Amino acid sequence: MIVDARGHRCPTPSLKLQKAMRDVAPGARLTLLATDPMARIDVPHLMAGLGGETVSIEETNGVLTIVVATPAGPTG
């Protein structure tokens, strides 16, 4: 799933990502597109707090592409 937050300032990219995470299965990967440079810092903090993972962060022409994996969910 792609979450497009280009043109939005902090905290909107993280909020959009968090909302999108509610609609996917545990362990899913999402891609956030953001132009706010703070997303490079905010998203890894968000994922760490939620138990997820920041898989990669790349920047091309001022657009951050951040791939995250949602928490795997409860085991057992």
PDB file with one MODEL, atoms N, CA, C and O in Angstrom:
MODEL        1
ATOM      1  N   MET A   1       0.850  -1.174   0.000  1.00  0.00           N
ATOM      2  CA  MET A   1       0.000   0.000   0.000  1.00  0.00           C
ATOM      3  C   MET A   1       0.897   1.238   0.000  1.00  0.00           C
ATOM      4  O   MET A   1       1.911   1.280   0.696  1.00  0.00           O
ATOM      5  N   ILE A   2       0.520   2.227  -0.772  1.00  0.00           N
ATOM      6  CA  ILE A   2       1.257   3.490  -0.828  1.00  0.00           C
ATOM      7  C   ILE A   2       0.443   4.552  -0.103  1.00  0.00           C
ATOM      8  O   ILE A   2      -0.751   4.726  -0.350  1.00  0.00           O
ATOM      9  N   VAL A   3       1.118   5.257   0.798  1.00  0.00           N
ATOM     10  CA  VAL A   3       0.508   6.360   1.543  1.00  0.00           C
ATOM     11  C   VAL A   3       1.170   7.631   1.025  1.00  0.00           C
ATOM     12  O   VAL A   3       2.361   7.850   1.246  1.00  0.00           O
ATOM     13  N   ASP A   4       0.402   8.465   0.339  1.00  0.00           N
ATOM     14  CA  ASP A   4       0.950   9.673  -0.274  1.00  0.00           C
ATOM     15  C   ASP A   4       0.717  10.867   0.651  1.00  0.00           C
ATOM     16  O   ASP A   4      -0.408  11.345   0.798  1.00  0.00           O
ATOM     17  N   ALA A   5       1.795  11.338   1.269  1.00  0.00           N
ATOM     18  CA  ALA A   5       1.715  12.498   2.157  1.00  0.00           C
ATOM     19  C   ALA A   5       2.576  13.638   1.621  1.00  0.00           C
ATOM     20  O   ALA A   5       2.990  14.518   2.377  1.00  0.00           O
ATOM     21  N   ARG A   6       2.842  13.620   0.328  1.00  0.00           N
ATOM     22  CA  ARG A   6       3.637  14.697  -0.265  1.00  0.00           C
ATOM     23  C   ARG A   6       2.910  16.021  -0.102  1.00  0.00           C
ATOM     24  O   ARG A   6       1.697  16.106  -0.290  1.00  0.00           O
ATOM     25  N   GLY A   7       3.665  17.050   0.247  1.00  0.00           N
ATOM     26  CA  GLY A   7       3.098  18.382   0.415  1.00  0.00           C
ATOM     27  C   GLY A   7       2.561  18.656   1.809  1.00  0.00           C
ATOM     28  O   GLY A   7       2.163  19.783   2.102  1.00  0.00           O
ATOM     29  N   HIS A   8       2.543  17.658   2.668  1.00  0.00           N
ATOM     30  CA  HIS A   8       2.045  17.837   4.035  1.00  0.00           C
ATOM     31  C   HIS A   8       3.209  17.982   5.002  1.00  0.00           C
ATOM     32  O   HIS A   8       4.265  17.377   4.816  1.00  0.00           O
ATOM     33  N   ARG A   9       3.006  18.781   6.023  1.00  0.00           N
ATOM     34  CA  ARG A   9       4.017  19.016   7.052  1.00  0.00           C
ATOM     35  C   ARG A   9       3.770  18.103   8.247  1.00  0.00           C
ATOM     36  O   ARG A   9       2.681  17.554   8.418  1.00  0.00           O
ATOM     37  N   CYS A  10       4.793  17.956   9.058  1.00  0.00           N
ATOM     38  CA  CYS A  10       4.731  17.193  10.290  1.00  0.00           C
ATOM     39  C   CYS A  10       3.592  17.749  11.155  1.00  0.00           C
ATOM     40  O   CYS A  10       3.470  18.969  11.263  1.00  0.00           O
ATOM     41  N   PRO A  11       2.778  16.932  11.757  1.00  0.00           N
ATOM     42  CA  PRO A  11       2.868  15.478  11.911  1.00  0.00           C
ATOM     43  C   PRO A  11       2.026  14.698  10.909  1.00  0.00           C
ATOM     44  O   PRO A  11       1.867  13.486  11.060  1.00  0.00           O
ATOM     45  N   THR A  12       1.478  15.365   9.882  1.00  0.00           N
ATOM     46  CA  THR A  12       0.536  14.709   8.977  1.00  0.00           C
ATOM     47  C   THR A  12       1.081  13.435   8.315  1.00  0.00           C
ATOM     48  O   THR A  12       0.350  12.446   8.260  1.00  0.00           O
ATOM     49  N   PRO A  13       2.329  13.404   7.807  1.00  0.00           N
ATOM     50  CA  PRO A  13       2.793  12.145   7.206  1.00  0.00           C
ATOM     51  C   PRO A  13       2.733  10.963   8.170  1.00  0.00           C
ATOM     52  O   PRO A  13       2.285   9.881   7.791  1.00  0.00           O
ATOM     53  N   SER A  14       3.172  11.153   9.389  1.00  0.00           N
ATOM     54  CA  SER A  14       3.123  10.066  10.380  1.00  0.00           C
ATOM     55  C   SER A  14       1.687   9.684  10.710  1.00  0.00           C
ATOM     56  O   SER A  14       1.384   8.501  10.871  1.00  0.00           O
ATOM     57  N   LEU A  15       0.806  10.660  10.811  1.00  0.00           N
ATOM     58  CA  LEU A  15      -0.596  10.375  11.119  1.00  0.00           C
ATOM     59  C   LEU A  15      -1.261   9.597   9.986  1.00  0.00           C
ATOM     60  O   LEU A  15      -2.024   8.664  10.235  1.00  0.00           O
ATOM     61  N   LYS A  16      -0.970   9.986   8.732  1.00  0.00           N
ATOM     62  CA  LYS A  16      -1.531   9.268   7.584  1.00  0.00           C
ATOM     63  C   LYS A  16      -1.019   7.830   7.550  1.00  0.00           C
ATOM     64  O   LYS A  16      -1.774   6.902   7.259  1.00  0.00           O
ATOM     65  N   LEU A  17       0.261   7.654   7.847  1.00  0.00           N
ATOM     66  CA  LEU A  17       0.838   6.312   7.873  1.00  0.00           C
ATOM     67  C   LEU A  17       0.182   5.474   8.964  1.00  0.00           C
ATOM     68  O   LEU A  17      -0.187   4.323   8.733  1.00  0.00           O
ATOM     69  N   GLN A  18       0.038   6.052  10.149  1.00  0.00           N
ATOM     70  CA  GLN A  18      -0.559   5.327  11.267  1.00  0.00           C
ATOM     71  C   GLN A  18      -2.001   4.925  10.942  1.00  0.00           C
ATOM     72  O   GLN A  18      -2.421   3.816  11.271  1.00  0.00           O
ATOM     73  N   LYS A  19      -2.752   5.808  10.308  1.00  0.00           N
ATOM     74  CA  LYS A  19      -4.128   5.494   9.923  1.00  0.00           C
ATOM     75  C   LYS A  19      -4.152   4.353   8.908  1.00  0.00           C
ATOM     76  O   LYS A  19      -4.976   3.445   9.020  1.00  0.00           O
ATOM     77  N   ALA A  20      -3.271   4.389   7.933  1.00  0.00           N
ATOM     78  CA  ALA A  20      -3.221   3.343   6.907  1.00  0.00           C
ATOM     79  C   ALA A  20      -2.849   1.994   7.505  1.00  0.00           C
ATOM     80  O   ALA A  20      -3.295   0.956   7.016  1.00  0.00           O
ATOM     81  N   MET A  21      -2.038   1.998   8.553  1.00  0.00           N
ATOM     82  CA  MET A  21      -1.613   0.756   9.185  1.00  0.00           C
ATOM     83  C   MET A  21      -2.796   0.011   9.799  1.00  0.00           C
ATOM     84  O   MET A  21      -2.737  -1.209   9.957  1.00  0.00           O
ATOM     85  N   ARG A  22      -3.853   0.715  10.143  1.00  0.00           N
ATOM     86  CA  ARG A  22      -5.040   0.072  10.728  1.00  0.00           C
ATOM     87  C   ARG A  22      -5.778  -0.790   9.710  1.00  0.00           C
ATOM     88  O   ARG A  22      -6.536  -1.686  10.081  1.00  0.00           O
ATOM     89  N   ASP A  23      -5.552  -0.516   8.418  1.00  0.00           N
ATOM     90  CA  ASP A  23      -6.299  -1.190   7.357  1.00  0.00           C
ATOM     91  C   ASP A  23      -5.534  -2.333   6.691  1.00  0.00           C
ATOM     92  O   ASP A  23      -5.997  -2.883   5.691  1.00  0.00           O
ATOM     93  N   VAL A  24      -4.383  -2.693   7.226  1.00  0.00           N
ATOM     94  CA  VAL A  24      -3.600  -3.764   6.618  1.00  0.00           C
ATOM     95  C   VAL A  24      -3.355  -4.886   7.620  1.00  0.00           C
ATOM     96  O   VAL A  24      -3.503  -4.704   8.828  1.00  0.00           O
ATOM     97  N   ALA A  25      -2.985  -6.025   7.103  1.00  0.00           N
ATOM     98  CA  ALA A  25      -2.726  -7.191   7.951  1.00  0.00           C
ATOM     99  C   ALA A  25      -1.434  -7.004   8.743  1.00  0.00           C
ATOM    100  O   ALA A  25      -0.541  -6.276   8.309  1.00  0.00           O
ATOM    101  N   PRO A  26      -1.331  -7.652   9.895  1.00  0.00           N
ATOM    102  CA  PRO A  26      -0.079  -7.612  10.658  1.00  0.00           C
ATOM    103  C   PRO A  26       1.092  -8.097   9.795  1.00  0.00           C
ATOM    104  O   PRO A  26       0.972  -9.076   9.058  1.00  0.00           O
ATOM    105  N   GLY A  27       2.205  -7.407   9.900  1.00  0.00           N
ATOM    106  CA  GLY A  27       3.397  -7.763   9.137  1.00  0.00           C
ATOM    107  C   GLY A  27       3.422  -7.222   7.721  1.00  0.00           C
ATOM    108  O   GLY A  27       4.354  -7.503   6.968  1.00  0.00           O
ATOM    109  N   ALA A  28       2.401  -6.440   7.342  1.00  0.00           N
ATOM    110  CA  ALA A  28       2.346  -5.881   5.988  1.00  0.00           C
ATOM    111  C   ALA A  28       3.380  -4.777   5.814  1.00  0.00           C
ATOM    112  O   ALA A  28       3.852  -4.187   6.785  1.00  0.00           O
ATOM    113  N   ARG A  29       3.717  -4.515   4.570  1.00  0.00           N
ATOM    114  CA  ARG A  29       4.623  -3.409   4.256  1.00  0.00           C
ATOM    115  C   ARG A  29       3.844  -2.278   3.615  1.00  0.00           C
ATOM    116  O   ARG A  29       2.965  -2.496   2.780  1.00  0.00           O
ATOM    117  N   LEU A  30       4.185  -1.064   4.024  1.00  0.00           N
ATOM    118  CA  LEU A  30       3.590   0.130   3.451  1.00  0.00           C
ATOM    119  C   LEU A  30       4.711   1.045   2.984  1.00  0.00           C
ATOM    120  O   LEU A  30       5.816   1.018   3.527  1.00  0.00           O
ATOM    121  N   THR A  31       4.418   1.850   1.976  1.00  0.00           N
ATOM    122  CA  THR A  31       5.371   2.815   1.468  1.00  0.00           C
ATOM    123  C   THR A  31       4.791   4.203   1.666  1.00  0.00           C
ATOM    124  O   THR A  31       3.705   4.509   1.172  1.00  0.00           O
ATOM    125  N   LEU A  32       5.519   5.041   2.392  1.00  0.00           N
ATOM    126  CA  LEU A  32       5.115   6.427   2.622  1.00  0.00           C
ATOM    127  C   LEU A  32       5.908   7.326   1.691  1.00  0.00           C
ATOM    128  O   LEU A  32       7.135   7.242   1.628  1.00  0.00           O
ATOM    129  N   LEU A  33       5.201   8.188   0.968  1.00  0.00           N
ATOM    130  CA  LEU A  33       5.836   9.223   0.152  1.00  0.00           C
ATOM    131  C   LEU A  33       5.652  10.542   0.890  1.00  0.00           C
ATOM    132  O   LEU A  33       4.525  10.925   1.202  1.00  0.00           O
ATOM    133  N   ALA A  34       6.745  11.238   1.170  1.00  0.00           N
ATOM    134  CA  ALA A  34       6.667  12.478   1.939  1.00  0.00           C
ATOM    135  C   ALA A  34       7.709  13.471   1.452  1.00  0.00           C
ATOM    136  O   ALA A  34       8.802  13.091   1.031  1.00  0.00           O
ATOM    137  N   THR A  35       7.352  14.755   1.517  1.00  0.00           N
ATOM    138  CA  THR A  35       8.296  15.811   1.161  1.00  0.00           C
ATOM    139  C   THR A  35       8.809  16.553   2.383  1.00  0.00           C
ATOM    140  O   THR A  35       9.748  17.342   2.272  1.00  0.00           O
ATOM    141  N   ASP A  36       8.218  16.319   3.540  1.00  0.00           N
ATOM    142  CA  ASP A  36       8.678  16.960   4.775  1.00  0.00           C
ATOM    143  C   ASP A  36       9.902  16.202   5.290  1.00  0.00           C
ATOM    144  O   ASP A  36       9.798  15.018   5.612  1.00  0.00           O
ATOM    145  N   PRO A  37      11.058  16.864   5.372  1.00  0.00           N
ATOM    146  CA  PRO A  37      12.272  16.167   5.819  1.00  0.00           C
ATOM    147  C   PRO A  37      12.170  15.590   7.226  1.00  0.00           C
ATOM    148  O   PRO A  37      12.917  14.671   7.563  1.00  0.00           O
ATOM    149  N   MET A  38      11.267  16.104   8.053  1.00  0.00           N
ATOM    150  CA  MET A  38      11.101  15.571   9.406  1.00  0.00           C
ATOM    151  C   MET A  38      10.570  14.136   9.400  1.00  0.00           C
ATOM    152  O   MET A  38      10.723  13.419  10.389  1.00  0.00           O
ATOM    153  N   ALA A  39       9.952  13.712   8.304  1.00  0.00           N
ATOM    154  CA  ALA A  39       9.446  12.342   8.221  1.00  0.00           C
ATOM    155  C   ALA A  39      10.590  11.341   8.355  1.00  0.00           C
ATOM    156  O   ALA A  39      10.388  10.226   8.836  1.00  0.00           O
ATOM    157  N   ARG A  40      11.785  11.736   7.932  1.00  0.00           N
ATOM    158  CA  ARG A  40      12.966  10.870   8.043  1.00  0.00           C
ATOM    159  C   ARG A  40      13.252  10.530   9.518  1.00  0.00           C
ATOM    160  O   ARG A  40      13.795   9.468   9.822  1.00  0.00           O
ATOM    161  N   ILE A  41      12.884  11.434  10.413  1.00  0.00           N
ATOM    162  CA  ILE A  41      13.099  11.234  11.852  1.00  0.00           C
ATOM    163  C   ILE A  41      11.826  10.693  12.516  1.00  0.00           C
ATOM    164  O   ILE A  41      11.884   9.771  13.329  1.00  0.00           O
ATOM    165  N   ASP A  42      10.681  11.277  12.157  1.00  0.00           N
ATOM    166  CA  ASP A  42       9.420  10.938  12.818  1.00  0.00           C
ATOM    167  C   ASP A  42       8.974   9.497  12.580  1.00  0.00           C
ATOM    168  O   ASP A  42       8.531   8.824  13.511  1.00  0.00           O
ATOM    169  N   VAL A  43       9.089   9.023  11.350  1.00  0.00           N
ATOM    170  CA  VAL A  43       8.573   7.692  11.023  1.00  0.00           C
ATOM    171  C   VAL A  43       9.333   6.585  11.762  1.00  0.00           C
ATOM    172  O   VAL A  43       8.691   5.694  12.320  1.00  0.00           O
ATOM    173  N   PRO A  44      10.678   6.602  11.791  1.00  0.00           N
ATOM    174  CA  PRO A  44      11.356   5.559  12.578  1.00  0.00           C
ATOM    175  C   PRO A  44      10.971   5.577  14.057  1.00  0.00           C
ATOM    176  O   PRO A  44      10.861   4.520  14.679  1.00  0.00           O
ATOM    177  N   HIS A  45      10.766   6.770  14.625  1.00  0.00           N
ATOM    178  CA  HIS A  45      10.320   6.855  16.027  1.00  0.00           C
ATOM    179  C   HIS A  45       8.916   6.263  16.182  1.00  0.00           C
ATOM    180  O   HIS A  45       8.648   5.530  17.134  1.00  0.00           O
ATOM    181  N   LEU A  46       8.033   6.581  15.250  1.00  0.00           N
ATOM    182  CA  LEU A  46       6.679   6.030  15.283  1.00  0.00           C
ATOM    183  C   LEU A  46       6.712   4.510  15.205  1.00  0.00           C
ATOM    184  O   LEU A  46       6.052   3.830  15.990  1.00  0.00           O
ATOM    185  N   MET A  47       7.477   3.981  14.265  1.00  0.00           N
ATOM    186  CA  MET A  47       7.525   2.531  14.079  1.00  0.00           C
ATOM    187  C   MET A  47       8.125   1.833  15.294  1.00  0.00           C
ATOM    188  O   MET A  47       7.656   0.765  15.689  1.00  0.00           O
ATOM    189  N   ALA A  48       9.144   2.417  15.883  1.00  0.00           N
ATOM    190  CA  ALA A  48       9.749   1.828  17.082  1.00  0.00           C
ATOM    191  C   ALA A  48       8.737   1.794  18.217  1.00  0.00           C
ATOM    192  O   ALA A  48       8.662   0.814  18.958  1.00  0.00           O
ATOM    193  N   GLY A  49       7.966   2.850  18.354  1.00  0.00           N
ATOM    194  CA  GLY A  49       6.968   2.918  19.403  1.00  0.00           C
ATOM    195  C   GLY A  49       5.820   1.944  19.215  1.00  0.00           C
ATOM    196  O   GLY A  49       5.214   1.490  20.185  1.00  0.00           O
ATOM    197  N   LEU A  50       5.521   1.623  17.949  1.00  0.00           N
ATOM    198  CA  LEU A  50       4.415   0.714  17.653  1.00  0.00           C
ATOM    199  C   LEU A  50       4.863  -0.739  17.544  1.00  0.00           C
ATOM    200  O   LEU A  50       4.032  -1.640  17.433  1.00  0.00           O
ATOM    201  N   GLY A  51       6.171  -0.969  17.575  1.00  0.00           N
ATOM    202  CA  GLY A  51       6.681  -2.327  17.444  1.00  0.00           C
ATOM    203  C   GLY A  51       6.866  -2.761  16.007  1.00  0.00           C
ATOM    204  O   GLY A  51       7.035  -3.949  15.732  1.00  0.00           O
ATOM    205  N   GLY A  52       6.834  -1.810  15.087  1.00  0.00           N
ATOM    206  CA  GLY A  52       7.058  -2.113  13.676  1.00  0.00           C
ATOM    207  C   GLY A  52       8.510  -1.888  13.306  1.00  0.00           C
ATOM    208  O   GLY A  52       9.376  -1.797  14.176  1.00  0.00           O
ATOM    209  N   GLU A  53       8.772  -1.798  12.012  1.00  0.00           N
ATOM    210  CA  GLU A  53      10.147  -1.662  11.537  1.00  0.00           C
ATOM    211  C   GLU A  53      10.204  -0.694  10.370  1.00  0.00           C
ATOM    212  O   GLU A  53       9.333  -0.707   9.500  1.00  0.00           O
ATOM    213  N   THR A  54      11.233   0.150  10.352  1.00  0.00           N
ATOM    214  CA  THR A  54      11.516   0.977   9.195  1.00  0.00           C
ATOM    215  C   THR A  54      12.465   0.168   8.318  1.00  0.00           C
ATOM    216  O   THR A  54      13.608  -0.084   8.698  1.00  0.00           O
ATOM    217  N   VAL A  55      11.990  -0.233   7.153  1.00  0.00           N
ATOM    218  CA  VAL A  55      12.756  -1.115   6.274  1.00  0.00           C
ATOM    219  C   VAL A  55      13.786  -0.318   5.467  1.00  0.00           C
ATOM    220  O   VAL A  55      14.943  -0.726   5.360  1.00  0.00           O
ATOM    221  N   SER A  56      13.363   0.818   4.902  1.00  0.00           N
ATOM    222  CA  SER A  56      14.292   1.623   4.110  1.00  0.00           C
ATOM    223  C   SER A  56      13.798   3.057   4.014  1.00  0.00           C
ATOM    224  O   SER A  56      12.604   3.340   4.119  1.00  0.00           O
ATOM    225  N   ILE A  57      14.760   3.954   3.810  1.00  0.00           N
ATOM    226  CA  ILE A  57      14.458   5.370   3.572  1.00  0.00           C
ATOM    227  C   ILE A  57      15.330   5.814   2.413  1.00  0.00           C
ATOM    228  O   ILE A  57      16.556   5.719   2.475  1.00  0.00           O
ATOM    229  N   GLU A  58      14.696   6.298   1.357  1.00  0.00           N
ATOM    230  CA  GLU A  58      15.419   6.818   0.196  1.00  0.00           C
ATOM    231  C   GLU A  58      14.855   8.182  -0.144  1.00  0.00           C
ATOM    232  O   GLU A  58      13.686   8.465   0.120  1.00  0.00           O
ATOM    233  N   GLU A  59      15.688   9.024  -0.731  1.00  0.00           N
ATOM    234  CA  GLU A  59      15.230  10.349  -1.153  1.00  0.00           C
ATOM    235  C   GLU A  59      15.618  10.575  -2.597  1.00  0.00           C
ATOM    236  O   GLU A  59      16.775  10.394  -2.976  1.00  0.00           O
ATOM    237  N   THR A  60      14.644  10.975  -3.404  1.00  0.00           N
ATOM    238  CA  THR A  60      14.874  11.288  -4.806  1.00  0.00           C
ATOM    239  C   THR A  60      14.126  12.567  -5.138  1.00  0.00           C
ATOM    240  O   THR A  60      12.910  12.648  -4.965  1.00  0.00           O
ATOM    241  N   ASN A  61      14.857  13.564  -5.616  1.00  0.00           N
ATOM    242  CA  ASN A  61      14.252  14.837  -6.016  1.00  0.00           C
ATOM    243  C   ASN A  61      13.370  15.433  -4.926  1.00  0.00           C
ATOM    244  O   ASN A  61      12.299  15.971  -5.212  1.00  0.00           O
ATOM    245  N   GLY A  62      13.822  15.336  -3.672  1.00  0.00           N
ATOM    246  CA  GLY A  62      13.110  15.944  -2.564  1.00  0.00           C
ATOM    247  C   GLY A  62      11.939  15.136  -2.033  1.00  0.00           C
ATOM    248  O   GLY A  62      11.232  15.592  -1.135  1.00  0.00           O
ATOM    249  N   VAL A  63      11.723  13.940  -2.575  1.00  0.00           N
ATOM    250  CA  VAL A  63      10.636  13.089  -2.096  1.00  0.00           C
ATOM    251  C   VAL A  63      11.237  11.902  -1.350  1.00  0.00           C
ATOM    252  O   VAL A  63      12.035  11.142  -1.898  1.00  0.00           O
ATOM    253  N   LEU A  64      10.837  11.762  -0.094  1.00  0.00           N
ATOM    254  CA  LEU A  64      11.254  10.615   0.702  1.00  0.00           C
ATOM    255  C   LEU A  64      10.341   9.439   0.395  1.00  0.00           C
ATOM    256  O   LEU A  64       9.119   9.578   0.339  1.00  0.00           O
ATOM    257  N   THR A  65      10.949   8.289   0.199  1.00  0.00           N
ATOM    258  CA  THR A  65      10.206   7.038   0.049  1.00  0.00           C
ATOM    259  C   THR A  65      10.607   6.183   1.241  1.00  0.00           C
ATOM    260  O   THR A  65      11.737   5.699   1.318  1.00  0.00           O
ATOM    261  N   ILE A  66       9.676   6.000   2.165  1.00  0.00           N
ATOM    262  CA  ILE A  66       9.956   5.280   3.404  1.00  0.00           C
ATOM    263  C   ILE A  66       9.112   4.015   3.419  1.00  0.00           C
ATOM    264  O   ILE A  66       7.882   4.067   3.392  1.00  0.00           O
ATOM    265  N   VAL A  67       9.799   2.874   3.464  1.00  0.00           N
ATOM    266  CA  VAL A  67       9.112   1.584   3.505  1.00  0.00           C
ATOM    267  C   VAL A  67       9.129   1.101   4.948  1.00  0.00           C
ATOM    268  O   VAL A  67      10.176   1.063   5.595  1.00  0.00           O
ATOM    269  N   VAL A  68       7.955   0.734   5.439  1.00  0.00           N
ATOM    270  CA  VAL A  68       7.833   0.236   6.817  1.00  0.00           C
ATOM    271  C   VAL A  68       7.123  -1.106   6.812  1.00  0.00           C
ATOM    272  O   VAL A  68       6.351  -1.425   5.907  1.00  0.00           O
ATOM    273  N   ALA A  69       7.407  -1.883   7.852  1.00  0.00           N
ATOM    274  CA  ALA A  69       6.696  -3.135   8.089  1.00  0.00           C
ATOM    275  C   ALA A  69       5.894  -2.960   9.371  1.00  0.00           C
ATOM    276  O   ALA A  69       6.429  -2.540  10.397  1.00  0.00           O
ATOM    277  N   THR A  70       4.613  -3.283   9.303  1.00  0.00           N
ATOM    278  CA  THR A  70       3.760  -3.141  10.479  1.00  0.00           C
ATOM    279  C   THR A  70       4.106  -4.200  11.507  1.00  0.00           C
ATOM    280  O   THR A  70       4.716  -5.214  11.168  1.00  0.00           O
ATOM    281  N   PRO A  71       3.729  -3.983  12.755  1.00  0.00           N
ATOM    282  CA  PRO A  71       3.996  -5.006  13.789  1.00  0.00           C
ATOM    283  C   PRO A  71       3.384  -6.338  13.365  1.00  0.00           C
ATOM    284  O   PRO A  71       2.318  -6.375  12.750  1.00  0.00           O
ATOM    285  N   ALA A  72       4.065  -7.422  13.699  1.00  0.00           N
ATOM    286  CA  ALA A  72       3.608  -8.751  13.291  1.00  0.00           C
ATOM    287  C   ALA A  72       2.345  -9.179  14.012  1.00  0.00           C
ATOM    288  O   ALA A  72       1.657 -10.092  13.555  1.00  0.00           O
ATOM    289  N   GLY A  73       2.028  -8.547  15.116  1.00  0.00           N
ATOM    290  CA  GLY A  73       0.833  -8.912  15.861  1.00  0.00           C
ATOM    291  C   GLY A  73       1.148  -9.971  16.908  1.00  0.00           C
ATOM    292  O   GLY A  73       2.278 -10.450  16.996  1.00  0.00           O
ATOM    293  N   PRO A  74       0.159 -10.329  17.690  1.00  0.00           N
ATOM    294  CA  PRO A  74       0.393 -11.304  18.754  1.00  0.00           C
ATOM    295  C   PRO A  74       0.714 -12.678  18.206  1.00  0.00           C
ATOM    296  O   PRO A  74       0.220 -13.063  17.146  1.00  0.00           O
ATOM    297  N   THR A  75       1.530 -13.405  18.917  1.00  0.00           N
ATOM    298  CA  THR A  75       1.865 -14.776  18.539  1.00  0.00           C
ATOM    299  C   THR A  75       1.198 -15.738  19.507  1.00  0.00           C
ATOM    300  O   THR A  75       0.885 -15.392  20.646  1.00  0.00           O
ATOM    301  N   GLY A  76       0.992 -16.945  19.024  1.00  0.00           N
ATOM    302  CA  GLY A  76       0.454 -17.955  19.922  1.00  0.00           C
ATOM    303  C   GLY A  76      -0.919 -18.358  19.657  1.00  0.00           C
ATOM    304  O   GLY A  76      -1.461 -19.207  20.364  1.00  0.00           O
TER     305      GLY A  76
ENDMDL
END
